[in-house]
Amino acid sequence: MKSPQDIINHYKERLSMSDQKMVTAKEFWIWTEKAEYQDQTRRARAGEQVRLDILYTAPKFMVDQGLIVDAANTEVKVIEGQTDLLGFL
């Protein structure tokens, strides 16, 4: 499995950034579970923001392959409540 970074590097080598089709997010891009599963470096975590260089404008192939989604189109669950030290272990 290739990491999202490997996929980006592959396409950057083949095309210059001006030749790539770029997509702009309404809010910002976040990683999907698919990207987290494929990422061997463990840098992509589902629901977290992508790297700063592609935070607002990213290559279209990443959206097409389901590696990133717009944060405006997702529901974020906020878990409220009290926790104890064992909750962090």
N, C-alpha and C positions, 0 to 999 in steps of 0.2 A: 504494500500500500504506500502511496506517495503522500507526503504531507502537503497541506495547502501551500506552504512556502516553496516546496519543490515544483508544484504545479505553476505557481506564479513565475518562478525563475525560468522554467521551461518556456513559457510563452514570452517572457521578456527577451529571451535569447532569440527567438524566432521573429518577433515583431517589435518594432519600436513603440513606445507608449503612444505616439501620435497615430499609429496605424491600428492600435487596438480599439475596439468599441468599449467605451467606458459608460458606466451607469452611475447616476447620482442618487443617493438615498434622500428620503424626505427628512429623516432625523440623522441616523448613522447606521453603519453596517454592524451586525453581530454574527458570531460564528454559530453554526448549526450543529446538531448532534452528528450529522454525517461528517462534517469537517473534523470534529473531535475524534471520531472513530478512526478516520483515515490518517490523522496527524501522528506520526511516529515520534515527533519531538515533544509532544504533550504541551505545546504552546497554545493551541486552539482549544478553548473550552466553550462548550455550548452555552449561549446566552451572554457571553462576554463580548466586549467591543473588539473589533479587529485591530490590526496594527494602525498606527497613526497615518502612515502614508496612503492607506486605502480606506480610512475611516469614513469619509464622505463620498468619495468617488472611487469606484473599484472596477476592475475588468468585468465585462458582461459575462464571460464564461464562468466566473465564480458564482454568479446568480443562477445561470442556466444549469450548472451542475449541482446546485443546492448546497453549496458550501457556506454561503452567507445569506442573510435575510435582512430586510430593513427593520429597524427597531420599532418604527411606527406601525408596522403590520403584525407585531407580536404582542402577546399578553405576558406581562411579567408578574409572577406570583411573589408577593411579599409575605413572608412567614413572620408573624408577630407572636410574641410570647416570651416567657421567661425561660432561661436555660441555666444549666449548671456546668461545672467544669468538665464533666464527662461528655457533655454535648459537643465539645471541641476535640475530643480524642478519637 
